Amino acid sequence: MATGDRNDPFRGHNFRLEIDGITLAGFTEVSGLDIDGDAVDYREGNDPVNWTRKLPALRKQTNIMLKRGITSNTELWEWHRAIAEGDPDRRDGAVILMNEAREDVGRWNFRAAWPNKITGPQLNATGTEVAVESLELCHEGLEIDFGS
């Protein structure tokens, strides 16, 4: 007996990062694709005793955290240095999720982003792990687009 079309969830290992429409680099991890908000308690004088309303207040987004293996590409470090020297170089971008056929299926579009923190790798002469750096992007808005 048929139960309808199967709608499997997408896997979290096929993704890429674009900044200003250019695919910058492959990353091994992305986190911080959240939006949060505060609630304000409010009570009018004619509301029942001991009863408050919850009203939406300021919305805020978490910084996007990215991790990747180090390569000879220093573009992210140069962008970070420009920000640190006072250049207001804010860029729009997206984290793009792909299906198993490597076709785009969804995007988290962010705007006015800038690198707040870059962390170099932990190095160990007895290890065999890939040298990994992390990047923290501050941004001013996140929108999801799964195209419908």
VMD Tcl script that builds the backbone (N, CA, C; Angstrom):
set m [mol new atoms 444]
animate dup $m
set s [atomselect $m all]
$s set {name element resname resid chain x y z} {
  {N N MET 1 A 0.837 -1.182 0.000}
  {CA C MET 1 A 0.000 0.000 0.000}
  {C C MET 1 A 0.877 1.238 0.000}
  {N N ALA 2 A 0.676 2.118 -0.951}
  {CA C ALA 2 A 1.470 3.337 -1.075}
  {C C ALA 2 A 1.070 4.337 0.007}
  {N N THR 3 A 2.066 4.999 0.560}
  {CA C THR 3 A 1.796 5.984 1.614}
  {C C THR 3 A 2.080 7.405 1.158}
  {N N GLY 4 A 2.339 7.604 -0.129}
  {CA C GLY 4 A 2.616 8.947 -0.632}
  {C C GLY 4 A 4.082 9.111 -0.978}
  {N N ASP 5 A 4.412 10.279 -1.459}
  {CA C ASP 5 A 5.790 10.565 -1.829}
  {C C ASP 5 A 6.668 10.625 -0.590}
  {N N ARG 6 A 7.845 10.094 -0.740}
  {CA C ARG 6 A 8.813 10.097 0.351}
  {C C ARG 6 A 9.562 11.429 0.325}
  {N N ASN 7 A 9.709 12.048 1.467}
  {CA C ASN 7 A 10.363 13.340 1.578}
  {C C ASN 7 A 11.469 13.234 2.625}
  {N N ASP 8 A 12.609 12.679 2.215}
  {CA C ASP 8 A 13.723 12.487 3.146}
  {C C ASP 8 A 14.379 13.816 3.490}
  {N N PRO 9 A 14.891 13.944 4.704}
  {CA C PRO 9 A 15.610 15.171 5.067}
  {C C PRO 9 A 16.958 15.241 4.344}
  {N N PHE 10 A 17.444 16.448 4.162}
  {CA C PHE 10 A 18.751 16.641 3.538}
  {C C PHE 10 A 19.850 16.303 4.535}
  {N N ARG 11 A 20.963 15.853 4.030}
  {CA C ARG 11 A 22.112 15.552 4.884}
  {C C ARG 11 A 22.935 16.817 5.089}
  {N N GLY 12 A 23.606 16.883 6.200}
  {CA C GLY 12 A 24.315 18.104 6.579}
  {C C GLY 12 A 25.765 18.170 6.139}
  {N N HIS 13 A 26.202 17.340 5.203}
  {CA C HIS 13 A 27.620 17.359 4.846}
  {C C HIS 13 A 27.919 17.980 3.486}
  {N N ASN 14 A 26.913 18.325 2.692}
  {CA C ASN 14 A 27.138 18.976 1.397}
  {C C ASN 14 A 26.714 20.436 1.497}
  {N N PHE 15 A 27.678 21.315 1.646}
  {CA C PHE 15 A 27.380 22.742 1.746}
  {C C PHE 15 A 28.584 23.543 1.266}
  {N N ARG 16 A 28.323 24.798 0.984}
  {CA C ARG 16 A 29.415 25.696 0.620}
  {C C ARG 16 A 29.085 27.099 1.117}
  {N N LEU 17 A 30.092 27.953 1.138}
  {CA C LEU 17 A 29.933 29.335 1.569}
  {C C LEU 17 A 30.189 30.248 0.388}
  {N N GLU 18 A 29.303 31.202 0.193}
  {CA C GLU 18 A 29.525 32.258 -0.794}
  {C C GLU 18 A 29.523 33.591 -0.062}
  {N N ILE 19 A 30.430 34.447 -0.465}
  {CA C ILE 19 A 30.431 35.816 0.047}
  {C C ILE 19 A 30.481 36.731 -1.160}
  {N N ASP 20 A 29.515 37.624 -1.257}
  {CA C ASP 20 A 29.328 38.503 -2.413}
  {C C ASP 20 A 29.267 37.709 -3.706}
  {N N GLY 21 A 28.601 36.544 -3.679}
  {CA C GLY 21 A 28.372 35.752 -4.876}
  {C C GLY 21 A 29.549 34.927 -5.348}
  {N N ILE 22 A 30.668 34.940 -4.632}
  {CA C ILE 22 A 31.855 34.175 -5.013}
  {C C ILE 22 A 32.060 33.067 -3.994}
  {N N THR 23 A 32.183 31.838 -4.460}
  {CA C THR 23 A 32.456 30.744 -3.532}
  {C C THR 23 A 33.882 30.907 -3.042}
  {N N LEU 24 A 34.041 31.169 -1.750}
  {CA C LEU 24 A 35.349 31.449 -1.184}
  {C C LEU 24 A 36.170 30.200 -0.926}
  {N N ALA 25 A 35.596 29.287 -0.173}
  {CA C ALA 25 A 36.387 28.152 0.266}
  {C C ALA 25 A 35.475 27.063 0.776}
  {N N GLY 26 A 36.018 25.875 0.840}
  {CA C GLY 26 A 35.282 24.780 1.457}
  {C C GLY 26 A 35.486 24.821 2.956}
  {N N PHE 27 A 34.420 24.604 3.685}
  {CA C PHE 27 A 34.497 24.575 5.138}
  {C C PHE 27 A 34.030 23.222 5.629}
  {N N THR 28 A 34.577 22.785 6.743}
  {CA C THR 28 A 34.181 21.499 7.304}
  {C C THR 28 A 33.007 21.628 8.259}
  {N N GLU 29 A 32.837 22.792 8.845}
  {CA C GLU 29 A 31.745 22.996 9.799}
  {C C GLU 29 A 31.184 24.407 9.671}
  {N N VAL 30 A 29.877 24.515 9.845}
  {CA C VAL 30 A 29.191 25.805 9.931}
  {C C VAL 30 A 28.204 25.699 11.076}
  {N N SER 31 A 28.193 26.692 11.944}
  {CA C SER 31 A 27.192 26.739 13.014}
  {C C SER 31 A 26.784 28.198 13.215}
  {N N GLY 32 A 25.740 28.399 13.987}
  {CA C GLY 32 A 25.265 29.753 14.271}
  {C C GLY 32 A 24.224 30.257 13.301}
  {N N LEU 33 A 23.549 29.355 12.618}
  {CA C LEU 33 A 22.492 29.774 11.700}
  {C C LEU 33 A 21.189 29.897 12.487}
  {N N ASP 34 A 21.191 30.761 13.506}
  {CA C ASP 34 A 20.001 30.944 14.331}
  {C C ASP 34 A 19.636 32.416 14.445}
  {N N ILE 35 A 18.356 32.599 14.706}
  {CA C ILE 35 A 17.819 33.919 15.017}
  {C C ILE 35 A 17.042 33.762 16.319}
  {N N ASP 36 A 17.213 34.704 17.204}
  {CA C ASP 36 A 16.601 34.629 18.522}
  {C C ASP 36 A 15.939 35.975 18.794}
  {N N GLY 37 A 15.219 36.045 19.862}
  {CA C GLY 37 A 14.593 37.310 20.214}
  {C C GLY 37 A 14.268 37.385 21.687}
  {N N ASP 38 A 14.030 38.575 22.119}
  {CA C ASP 38 A 13.620 38.811 23.495}
  {C C ASP 38 A 12.107 38.974 23.530}
  {N N ALA 39 A 11.538 38.680 24.671}
  {CA C ALA 39 A 10.118 38.922 24.912}
  {C C ALA 39 A 10.004 39.942 26.048}
  {N N VAL 40 A 9.014 40.790 25.950}
  {CA C VAL 40 A 8.794 41.812 26.971}
  {C C VAL 40 A 7.479 41.517 27.670}
  {N N ASP 41 A 7.505 41.519 28.988}
  {CA C ASP 41 A 6.273 41.380 29.760}
  {C C ASP 41 A 5.590 42.741 29.819}
  {N N TYR 42 A 4.273 42.730 29.602}
  {CA C TYR 42 A 3.517 43.983 29.576}
  {C C TYR 42 A 2.178 43.746 30.258}
  {N N ARG 43 A 1.755 44.697 31.036}
  {CA C ARG 43 A 0.460 44.586 31.708}
  {C C ARG 43 A -0.235 45.934 31.656}
  {N N GLU 44 A -1.467 45.927 31.175}
  {CA C GLU 44 A -2.280 47.137 31.197}
  {C C GLU 44 A -3.021 47.200 32.519}
  {N N GLY 45 A -3.432 48.383 32.881}
  {CA C GLY 45 A -4.102 48.573 34.166}
  {C C GLY 45 A -5.405 47.809 34.315}
  {N N ASN 46 A -6.097 47.509 33.216}
  {CA C ASN 46 A -7.365 46.803 33.338}
  {C C ASN 46 A -7.231 45.295 33.070}
  {N N ASP 47 A -6.007 44.781 32.950}
  {CA C ASP 47 A -5.786 43.336 32.800}
  {C C ASP 47 A -6.074 42.635 34.115}
  {N N PRO 48 A -6.450 41.357 34.070}
  {CA C PRO 48 A -6.683 40.616 35.319}
  {C C PRO 48 A -5.458 40.665 36.237}
  {N N VAL 49 A -5.705 40.562 37.510}
  {CA C VAL 49 A -4.626 40.596 38.501}
  {C C VAL 49 A -3.637 39.476 38.216}
  {N N ASN 50 A -2.361 39.750 38.384}
  {CA C ASN 50 A -1.274 38.776 38.217}
  {C C ASN 50 A -1.225 38.185 36.808}
  {N N TRP 51 A -1.571 38.945 35.828}
  {CA C TRP 51 A -1.565 38.452 34.453}
  {C C TRP 51 A -0.779 39.433 33.593}
  {N N THR 52 A 0.185 38.919 32.818}
  {CA C THR 52 A 0.937 39.772 31.898}
  {C C THR 52 A 0.836 39.217 30.482}
  {N N ARG 53 A 1.059 40.080 29.561}
  {CA C ARG 53 A 1.119 39.681 28.152}
  {C C ARG 53 A 2.588 39.574 27.753}
  {N N LYS 54 A 2.865 38.747 26.768}
  {CA C LYS 54 A 4.215 38.634 26.209}
  {C C LYS 54 A 4.206 39.307 24.841}
  {N N LEU 55 A 5.070 40.284 24.663}
  {CA C LEU 55 A 5.179 41.000 23.403}
  {C C LEU 55 A 6.552 40.756 22.783}
  {N N PRO 56 A 6.623 40.633 21.460}
  {CA C PRO 56 A 7.937 40.464 20.833}
  {C C PRO 56 A 8.752 41.741 20.958}
  {N N ALA 57 A 10.045 41.564 21.171}
  {CA C ALA 57 A 10.949 42.711 21.312}
  {C C ALA 57 A 12.076 42.587 20.283}
  {N N LEU 58 A 13.257 43.000 20.649}
  {CA C LEU 58 A 14.379 42.999 19.711}
  {C C LEU 58 A 14.718 41.599 19.229}
  {N N ARG 59 A 14.992 41.474 17.950}
  {CA C ARG 59 A 15.446 40.226 17.341}
  {C C ARG 59 A 16.963 40.296 17.260}
  {N N LYS 60 A 17.625 39.166 17.399}
  {CA C LYS 60 A 19.083 39.151 17.296}
  {C C LYS 60 A 19.526 37.844 16.647}
  {N N GLN 61 A 20.644 37.901 15.996}
  {CA C GLN 61 A 21.175 36.725 15.335}
  {C C GLN 61 A 22.524 36.352 15.929}
  {N N THR 62 A 22.759 35.061 15.976}
  {CA C THR 62 A 24.015 34.531 16.486}
  {C C THR 62 A 25.094 34.727 15.428}
  {N N ASN 63 A 26.323 34.902 15.863}
  {CA C ASN 63 A 27.433 34.966 14.917}
  {C C ASN 63 A 27.583 33.614 14.228}
  {N N ILE 64 A 27.957 33.637 12.973}
  {CA C ILE 64 A 28.172 32.411 12.207}
  {C C ILE 64 A 29.602 31.946 12.439}
  {N N MET 65 A 29.753 30.686 12.824}
  {CA C MET 65 A 31.068 30.101 13.082}
  {C C MET 65 A 31.410 29.139 11.949}
  {N N LEU 66 A 32.602 29.281 11.406}
  {CA C LEU 66 A 33.058 28.458 10.285}
  {C C LEU 66 A 34.402 27.826 10.633}
  {N N LYS 67 A 34.600 26.580 10.206}
  {CA C LYS 67 A 35.887 25.907 10.392}
  {C C LYS 67 A 36.312 25.302 9.067}
  {N N ARG 68 A 37.615 25.380 8.813}
  {CA C ARG 68 A 38.154 24.796 7.585}
  {C C ARG 68 A 39.623 24.441 7.777}
  {N N GLY 69 A 40.083 23.542 6.925}
  {CA C GLY 69 A 41.510 23.234 6.888}
  {C C GLY 69 A 42.257 24.396 6.265}
  {N N ILE 70 A 43.409 24.707 6.819}
  {CA C ILE 70 A 44.193 25.846 6.327}
  {C C ILE 70 A 44.766 25.526 4.949}
  {N N THR 71 A 44.686 26.529 4.075}
  {CA C THR 71 A 45.304 26.463 2.750}
  {C C THR 71 A 46.176 27.701 2.589}
  {N N SER 72 A 46.744 27.877 1.428}
  {CA C SER 72 A 47.574 29.059 1.189}
  {C C SER 72 A 46.738 30.298 0.870}
  {N N ASN 73 A 45.408 30.169 0.779}
  {CA C ASN 73 A 44.533 31.301 0.514}
  {C C ASN 73 A 44.400 32.139 1.783}
  {N N THR 74 A 44.833 33.393 1.703}
  {CA C THR 74 A 44.804 34.283 2.878}
  {C C THR 74 A 43.712 35.340 2.775}
  {N N GLU 75 A 42.764 35.179 1.872}
  {CA C GLU 75 A 41.737 36.191 1.642}
  {C C GLU 75 A 40.937 36.511 2.911}
  {N N LEU 76 A 40.586 35.489 3.697}
  {CA C LEU 76 A 39.821 35.736 4.928}
  {C C LEU 76 A 40.662 36.499 5.961}
  {N N TRP 77 A 41.936 36.151 6.071}
  {CA C TRP 77 A 42.821 36.875 6.993}
  {C C TRP 77 A 42.975 38.327 6.553}
  {N N GLU 78 A 43.076 38.571 5.246}
  {CA C GLU 78 A 43.198 39.945 4.740}
  {C C GLU 78 A 41.925 40.745 4.995}
  {N N TRP 79 A 40.780 40.104 4.841}
  {CA C TRP 79 A 39.505 40.764 5.130}
  {C C TRP 79 A 39.442 41.141 6.604}
  {N N HIS 80 A 39.847 40.212 7.473}
  {CA C HIS 80 A 39.866 40.476 8.919}
  {C C HIS 80 A 40.804 41.638 9.239}
  {N N ARG 81 A 41.969 41.664 8.637}
  {CA C ARG 81 A 42.926 42.749 8.888}
  {C C ARG 81 A 42.351 44.095 8.443}
  {N N ALA 82 A 41.666 44.120 7.296}
  {CA C ALA 82 A 41.066 45.367 6.810}
  {C C ALA 82 A 40.029 45.900 7.802}
  {N N ILE 83 A 39.207 45.010 8.346}
  {CA C ILE 83 A 38.221 45.416 9.356}
  {C C ILE 83 A 38.928 45.973 10.591}
  {N N ALA 84 A 39.968 45.271 11.049}
  {CA C ALA 84 A 40.708 45.697 12.247}
  {C C ALA 84 A 41.367 47.066 12.045}
  {N N GLU 85 A 41.703 47.400 10.797}
  {CA C GLU 85 A 42.330 48.690 10.502}
  {C C GLU 85 A 41.318 49.790 10.204}
  {N N GLY 86 A 40.017 49.488 10.374}
  {CA C GLY 86 A 38.996 50.513 10.248}
  {C C GLY 86 A 38.255 50.562 8.926}
  {N N ASP 87 A 38.522 49.642 8.020}
  {CA C ASP 87 A 37.814 49.603 6.745}
  {C C ASP 87 A 36.450 48.935 6.961}
  {N N PRO 88 A 35.343 49.650 6.742}
  {CA C PRO 88 A 34.014 49.060 6.988}
  {C C PRO 88 A 33.578 48.136 5.845}
  {N N ASP 89 A 34.362 47.112 5.587}
  {CA C ASP 89 A 34.134 46.195 4.465}
  {C C ASP 89 A 33.149 45.099 4.873}
  {N N ARG 90 A 31.862 45.425 4.773}
  {CA C ARG 90 A 30.816 44.451 5.107}
  {C C ARG 90 A 30.314 43.816 3.820}
  {N N ARG 91 A 30.076 42.500 3.886}
  {CA C ARG 91 A 29.696 41.773 2.680}
  {C C ARG 91 A 28.480 40.893 2.943}
  {N N ASP 92 A 27.686 40.712 1.900}
  {CA C ASP 92 A 26.564 39.784 1.955}
  {C C ASP 92 A 27.053 38.408 1.534}
  {N N GLY 93 A 26.340 37.377 1.954}
  {CA C GLY 93 A 26.739 36.025 1.579}
  {C C GLY 93 A 25.663 35.015 1.884}
  {N N ALA 94 A 26.036 33.762 1.731}
  {CA C ALA 94 A 25.090 32.677 1.977}
  {C C ALA 94 A 25.827 31.399 2.310}
  {N N VAL 95 A 25.193 30.609 3.174}
  {CA C VAL 95 A 25.584 29.219 3.389}
  {C C VAL 95 A 24.578 28.420 2.571}
  {N N ILE 96 A 25.068 27.616 1.642}
  {CA C ILE 96 A 24.204 26.925 0.685}
  {C C ILE 96 A 24.264 25.432 0.945}
  {N N LEU 97 A 23.099 24.834 1.180}
  {CA C LEU 97 A 22.980 23.394 1.383}
  {C C LEU 97 A 22.723 22.737 0.040}
  {N N MET 98 A 23.406 21.606 -0.207}
  {CA C MET 98 A 23.252 20.885 -1.474}
  {C C MET 98 A 22.770 19.462 -1.185}
  {N N ASN 99 A 22.083 18.868 -2.171}
  {CA C ASN 99 A 21.633 17.482 -2.032}
  {C C ASN 99 A 22.755 16.525 -2.440}
  {N N GLU 100 A 22.447 15.239 -2.495}
  {CA C GLU 100 A 23.451 14.235 -2.818}
  {C C GLU 100 A 24.001 14.397 -4.239}
  {N N ALA 101 A 23.232 15.000 -5.137}
  {CA C ALA 101 A 23.694 15.250 -6.501}
  {C C ALA 101 A 24.449 16.578 -6.600}
  {N N ARG 102 A 24.722 17.213 -5.458}
  {CA C ARG 102 A 25.430 18.489 -5.347}
  {C C ARG 102 A 24.675 19.628 -6.035}
  {N N GLU 103 A 23.339 19.556 -5.994}
  {CA C GLU 103 A 22.477 20.623 -6.490}
  {C C GLU 103 A 22.019 21.457 -5.292}
  {N N ASP 104 A 21.949 22.765 -5.474}
  {CA C ASP 104 A 21.506 23.649 -4.394}
  {C C ASP 104 A 20.062 23.336 -4.022}
  {N N VAL 105 A 19.800 23.196 -2.717}
  {CA C VAL 105 A 18.429 22.950 -2.263}
  {C C VAL 105 A 17.957 23.992 -1.254}
  {N N GLY 106 A 18.863 24.711 -0.638}
  {CA C GLY 106 A 18.470 25.720 0.333}
  {C C GLY 106 A 19.610 26.659 0.652}
  {N N ARG 107 A 19.243 27.834 1.162}
  {CA C ARG 107 A 20.243 28.859 1.480}
  {C C ARG 107 A 19.890 29.554 2.785}
  {N N TRP 108 A 20.915 29.922 3.511}
  {CA C TRP 108 A 20.794 30.843 4.628}
  {C C TRP 108 A 21.550 32.092 4.181}
  {N N ASN 109 A 20.812 33.108 3.766}
  {CA C ASN 109 A 21.409 34.353 3.272}
  {C C ASN 109 A 21.657 35.291 4.444}
  {N N PHE 110 A 22.872 35.822 4.526}
  {CA C PHE 110 A 23.194 36.790 5.574}
  {C C PHE 110 A 23.638 38.089 4.922}
  {N N ARG 111 A 23.479 39.185 5.658}
  {CA C ARG 111 A 23.822 40.489 5.090}
  {C C ARG 111 A 24.726 41.282 6.033}
  {N N ALA 112 A 25.501 42.140 5.415}
  {CA C ALA 112 A 26.404 43.062 6.127}
  {C C ALA 112 A 27.312 42.316 7.105}
  {N N ALA 113 A 27.941 41.262 6.639}
  {CA C ALA 113 A 28.811 40.452 7.500}
  {C C ALA 113 A 30.245 40.969 7.483}
  {N N TRP 114 A 30.928 40.703 8.582}
  {CA C TRP 114 A 32.346 41.027 8.690}
  {C C TRP 114 A 32.995 40.052 9.663}
  {N N PRO 115 A 34.264 39.708 9.411}
  {CA C PRO 115 A 34.953 38.762 10.289}
  {C C PRO 115 A 35.320 39.418 11.608}
  {N N ASN 116 A 34.819 38.855 12.697}
  {CA C ASN 116 A 35.098 39.386 14.019}
  {C C ASN 116 A 36.301 38.698 14.655}
  {N N LYS 117 A 36.467 37.412 14.355}
  {CA C LYS 117 A 37.537 36.649 14.997}
  {C C LYS 117 A 38.004 35.545 14.070}
  {N N ILE 118 A 39.316 35.393 13.968}
  {CA C ILE 118 A 39.909 34.258 13.267}
  {C C ILE 118 A 40.824 33.562 14.258}
  {N N THR 119 A 40.706 32.261 14.332}
  {CA C THR 119 A 41.543 31.470 15.236}
  {C C THR 119 A 42.377 30.516 14.407}
  {N N GLY 120 A 43.669 30.584 14.590}
  {CA C GLY 120 A 44.574 29.686 13.886}
  {C C GLY 120 A 44.492 28.272 14.456}
  {N N PRO 121 A 45.217 27.335 13.857}
  {CA C PRO 121 A 45.129 25.934 14.261}
  {C C PRO 121 A 45.880 25.644 15.548}
  {N N GLN 122 A 45.536 24.527 16.150}
  {CA C GLN 122 A 46.344 23.978 17.230}
  {C C GLN 122 A 47.317 23.016 16.576}
  {N N LEU 123 A 48.580 23.250 16.775}
  {CA C LEU 123 A 49.609 22.449 16.126}
  {C C LEU 123 A 50.233 21.483 17.123}
  {N N ASN 124 A 50.495 20.270 16.668}
  {CA C ASN 124 A 51.067 19.245 17.527}
  {C C ASN 124 A 51.981 18.383 16.665}
  {N N ALA 125 A 53.267 18.360 16.980}
  {CA C ALA 125 A 54.246 17.638 16.173}
  {C C ALA 125 A 54.023 16.127 16.174}
  {N N THR 126 A 53.269 15.609 17.134}
  {CA C THR 126 A 53.038 14.159 17.171}
  {C C THR 126 A 51.716 13.754 16.540}
  {N N GLY 127 A 50.942 14.721 16.080}
  {CA C GLY 127 A 49.629 14.423 15.506}
  {C C GLY 127 A 49.676 14.290 13.992}
  {N N THR 128 A 48.576 13.805 13.436}
  {CA C THR 128 A 48.456 13.676 11.977}
  {C C THR 128 A 47.213 14.386 11.456}
  {N N GLU 129 A 46.558 15.173 12.305}
  {CA C GLU 129 A 45.316 15.833 11.935}
  {C C GLU 129 A 45.581 16.995 10.976}
  {N N VAL 130 A 44.552 17.364 10.243}
  {CA C VAL 130 A 44.605 18.531 9.370}
  {C C VAL 130 A 44.634 19.790 10.244}
  {N N ALA 131 A 45.425 20.773 9.866}
  {CA C ALA 131 A 45.466 22.055 10.574}
  {C C ALA 131 A 44.182 22.814 10.251}
  {N N VAL 132 A 43.401 23.128 11.278}
  {CA C VAL 132 A 42.081 23.732 11.098}
  {C C VAL 132 A 42.055 25.128 11.704}
  {N N GLU 133 A 41.511 26.080 10.941}
  {CA C GLU 133 A 41.302 27.432 11.453}
  {C C GLU 133 A 39.811 27.682 11.564}
  {N N SER 134 A 39.422 28.636 12.408}
  {CA C SER 134 A 38.007 28.974 12.545}
  {C C SER 134 A 37.821 30.470 12.313}
  {N N LEU 135 A 36.633 30.804 11.836}
  {CA C LEU 135 A 36.279 32.176 11.513}
  {C C LEU 135 A 34.916 32.471 12.113}
  {N N GLU 136 A 34.799 33.606 12.782}
  {CA C GLU 136 A 33.515 34.063 13.330}
  {C C GLU 136 A 33.063 35.276 12.523}
  {N N LEU 137 A 31.873 35.158 11.923}
  {CA C LEU 137 A 31.301 36.248 11.142}
  {C C LEU 137 A 30.159 36.901 11.907}
  {N N CYS 138 A 30.247 38.205 12.143}
  {CA C CYS 138 A 29.116 38.968 12.652}
  {C C CYS 138 A 28.289 39.394 11.438}
  {N N HIS 139 A 26.986 39.472 11.600}
  {CA C HIS 139 A 26.132 39.884 10.478}
  {C C HIS 139 A 24.901 40.590 11.006}
  {N N GLU 140 A 24.147 41.195 10.108}
  {CA C GLU 140 A 22.992 41.998 10.500}
  {C C GLU 140 A 21.680 41.451 9.970}
  {N N GLY 141 A 21.606 40.181 9.742}
  {CA C GLY 141 A 20.347 39.593 9.322}
  {C C GLY 141 A 20.548 38.267 8.628}
  {N N LEU 142 A 19.620 37.351 8.870}
  {CA C LEU 142 A 19.683 36.013 8.311}
  {C C LEU 142 A 18.307 35.650 7.792}
  {N N GLU 143 A 18.252 35.197 6.549}
  {CA C GLU 143 A 16.994 34.753 5.953}
  {C C GLU 143 A 17.193 33.375 5.351}
  {N N ILE 144 A 16.189 32.542 5.466}
  {CA C ILE 144 A 16.260 31.197 4.912}
  {C C ILE 144 A 15.485 31.164 3.604}
  {N N ASP 145 A 16.019 30.437 2.621}
  {CA C ASP 145 A 15.376 30.330 1.314}
  {C C ASP 145 A 15.509 28.887 0.832}
  {N N PHE 146 A 14.406 28.149 0.891}
  {CA C PHE 146 A 14.377 26.784 0.385}
  {C C PHE 146 A 13.491 26.693 -0.842}
  {N N GLY 147 A 13.224 27.834 -1.472}
  {CA C GLY 147 A 12.591 27.904 -2.771}
  {C C GLY 147 A 11.171 27.395 -2.912}
  {N N SER 148 A 10.629 26.658 -2.031}
  {CA C SER 148 A 9.283 26.071 -2.099}
  {C C SER 148 A 9.186 24.982 -3.115}
}
mol reanalyze $m
mol bondsrecalc $m
mol representation Tube
mol addrep $m
